[in-house]
Amino acid sequence: MAFQEGDIVRVDYTVKRDGEVFETTREEVAVKEGIFDEKRKYAPAIAIIGEQNFFEKVDNELRGMDVGQKRVVKLEPKDAFGERKPELIRMVALKEFKRRNIVPFPGLVVDLNGLQGRVQSVSGGRVRVDFNHPLAGKAIEFELEVVEKVDGKERKAQALIERYLSFAKDEAKVSFENDCLIVEGSAEKLLGSDALRSNFAKSALKCLPVKKVKFVEVFDKEFLDKQKETEQKAKENAEE
């Protein structure tokens, strides 16, 4: 039975390049392949049918799957991270790195003006940086397994919080009032997350039987004291 538009599912996946695993949601696979990251929590990913979760070809395959089903999707470069572009290999003045207190060396991953690249070489006051995605020009393979279909409006709302507002998932509370979904959480967590909240709201309106989404920011004394302290320090630094 194919999934419907707006269905929410939990998906385990493992991604390979030339038979080598470079990304997985499964802890046991990460350990076995020597890519385990102790700072990361391994768990099935939240996917919303009809939205861009992975790559278009993978999303289309996922739509036709069912709970417990496994599939392997092979992607050519054009279907994944694209072909390598010579124009994304650039020479950057060494002084630009010095200005940022960065000592460049081959293999170093850097972020320059919002672009992430990898240093290829350093020579004569210039640094050669490749801003292509590390997997550009590579064919990859997705191993998918649908672990669960999330049912019930409360569980769906919690799943959307996990997807978009994971930093607040342990304390955010959801409730429903008529045709409105209400998300209540500390102002410390929710303030400054406008873009994420917007994405959450768009998905909630698509996946849940609601017409409105409301965020309730709860201010407590501890947070206000921290905010006041931060503002005072900023003022002092500006006066120096």
C-alpha positions in Angstrom: 0.0 0.0 0.0 1.6 3.3 -1.1 1.8 6.2 1.3 -0.4 9.3 0.8 0.7 12.9 0.5 1.4 14.3 4.0 1.9 10.9 5.7 4.8 10.9 8.2 7.1 7.9 8.4 10.3 7.0 10.2 13.0 5.7 7.9 16.3 4.0 8.5 18.8 4.5 5.8 22.4 3.7 4.9 24.2 5.6 2.1 27.2 4.1 0.2 29.7 5.3 -2.3 31.7 2.7 -4.2 30.5 0.1 -1.6 31.8 2.2 1.3 29.3 3.5 3.9 29.6 7.2 4.6 26.2 8.0 6.2 23.7 5.9 8.2 21.0 6.2 10.8 21.9 2.8 12.3 24.3 2.8 15.2 25.4 -0.8 14.7 26.2 0.0 11.1 28.2 3.1 12.0 30.2 1.0 14.6 30.9 -1.8 12.1 32.0 0.6 9.3 34.2 2.6 11.6 32.3 5.9 11.2 30.6 6.0 14.6 30.3 9.4 16.1 29.7 9.4 19.9 28.3 13.0 19.8 25.5 11.9 17.5 22.2 10.2 18.3 21.4 7.4 15.9 17.7 7.0 15.1 15.4 6.6 12.2 14.9 9.9 10.2 11.5 11.6 10.1 10.2 11.8 6.5 7.1 13.5 5.1 5.6 12.0 2.0 5.4 14.7 -0.7 8.2 16.8 0.7 11.9 17.0 -0.1 13.4 14.6 2.5 16.3 13.1 0.6 16.8 13.2 -3.2 13.8 13.3 -5.6 14.4 9.8 -6.9 14.7 8.5 -3.3 11.5 10.4 -2.2 9.6 8.9 -5.2 10.7 5.4 -4.3 9.7 6.0 -0.6 6.2 7.1 -1.6 5.5 3.6 -3.0 6.9 1.6 0.0 5.2 0.2 3.0 6.1 -0.3 6.7 8.8 -3.0 7.1 9.8 -2.8 3.4 13.4 -2.3 2.3 14.7 -1.0 -1.0 17.9 0.0 -2.6 18.0 3.1 -4.8 21.0 3.8 -7.0 21.7 7.4 -7.9 23.9 8.8 -10.6 25.7 12.1 -9.9 23.0 14.1 -11.7 20.4 12.5 -9.3 22.5 13.1 -6.2 25.1 15.8 -5.6 25.5 16.8 -9.2 28.6 16.8 -11.4 31.8 18.5 -10.4 32.1 22.1 -11.6 35.6 23.4 -12.4 34.5 27.0 -11.6 34.0 26.0 -8.0 37.7 25.4 -7.6 39.1 28.8 -6.7 42.3 30.5 -5.7 41.9 32.5 -2.4 44.6 34.9 -1.1 46.5 33.5 1.9 45.9 36.8 3.7 42.2 36.0 3.8 42.9 33.0 5.9 45.3 34.9 8.1 42.6 37.5 8.7 40.4 34.8 10.0 43.2 33.2 12.1 43.1 30.0 10.0 46.3 28.2 9.0 45.4 26.4 5.8 46.7 23.0 4.8 45.7 20.4 2.2 42.5 18.6 3.3 41.3 21.3 5.7 37.6 21.9 5.4 36.9 25.7 5.6 33.8 28.0 5.5 34.4 31.2 3.6 31.5 33.6 3.2 29.0 30.8 3.7 30.6 28.4 1.2 32.2 25.2 2.5 35.2 24.0 0.7 38.3 21.8 1.1 41.8 23.1 0.8 43.7 21.4 -2.1 47.1 23.2 -1.9 48.9 26.2 -0.5 51.5 27.9 -2.6 53.0 31.4 -3.2 50.6 33.3 -1.0 47.6 31.7 -2.6 45.3 28.8 -1.4 43.5 26.5 -3.9 40.1 25.6 -2.5 37.6 23.1 -3.9 34.0 24.3 -3.2 32.4 21.3 -4.9 30.5 19.0 -2.6 32.8 16.1 -1.6 30.4 13.7 -3.4 29.9 15.8 -6.5 30.5 13.6 -9.6 30.0 10.4 -7.5 27.3 7.7 -7.9 25.8 6.7 -4.6 23.5 4.1 -3.2 20.6 4.5 -0.7 19.5 1.5 1.3 16.0 2.4 2.7 13.8 0.7 5.3 10.4 2.1 6.5 10.4 1.5 10.2 7.1 3.1 11.1 4.2 5.1 9.9 3.4 7.8 12.5 -0.4 7.9 13.3 -2.4 10.1 15.6 -2.3 13.9 15.6 -0.4 14.2 18.9 2.3 11.7 17.7 2.5 13.4 14.3 2.9 16.8 16.0 5.7 15.5 18.2 7.4 13.9 15.1 7.3 17.3 13.3 8.9 18.9 16.4 11.6 16.2 16.3 12.2 17.1 12.6 12.2 20.9 12.8 12.6 21.9 16.4 14.7 19.1 17.8 16.5 21.6 20.1 13.2 22.0 22.0 11.7 18.5 21.7 12.3 17.5 25.3 10.2 20.3 26.7 7.9 21.5 24.0 4.2 20.7 24.7 1.6 20.3 22.0 -2.2 20.7 22.4 -5.1 21.2 20.1 -7.9 23.7 20.4 -10.6 23.5 17.8 -8.7 23.8 14.4 -5.5 25.1 16.0 -2.3 23.4 16.9 -0.6 25.0 19.9 3.1 24.5 20.6 4.3 25.8 24.0 7.9 26.0 24.9 10.5 28.2 26.7 11.3 31.5 25.1 15.0 30.6 25.5 14.5 27.7 23.0 11.9 29.2 20.6 13.2 32.8 20.2 15.3 33.2 17.1 14.0 30.1 15.4 11.6 31.9 13.0 12.7 30.0 9.9 12.4 26.7 11.6 9.1 27.5 13.1 7.8 28.6 9.7 8.9 25.3 8.2 7.3 23.4 11.1 4.0 25.3 10.6 3.9 24.6 6.8 4.3 20.9 7.4 1.8 20.9 10.3 -0.8 22.5 8.1 -0.2 19.9 5.5 0.0 16.8 7.7 -2.5 17.5 10.5 -6.2 18.4 10.5 -5.6 22.0 11.6 -6.0 25.4 10.0 -3.8 27.3 12.4 -0.5 26.9 14.2 0.2 29.0 17.3 3.5 29.2 19.3 3.4 30.1 22.9 6.8 31.4 24.3 7.1 31.0 28.1 9.4 33.5 29.8 10.9 32.6 33.2 13.0 34.7 35.5 16.2 32.8 34.8 16.0 33.4 31.1 15.2 37.1 31.5 18.2 37.5 33.9 20.5 35.8 31.3 19.1 38.0 28.6 19.7 41.1 30.7 23.3 40.0 31.4 24.0 39.4 27.8 22.6 42.8 26.8 24.7 44.5 29.5 27.9 42.8 28.2 27.1 43.8 24.7 26.6 47.4 25.8 29.9 47.4 27.7 31.8 46.0 24.7 30.3 48.6 22.4 31.5 51.4 24.7 35.1 50.1 24.9 
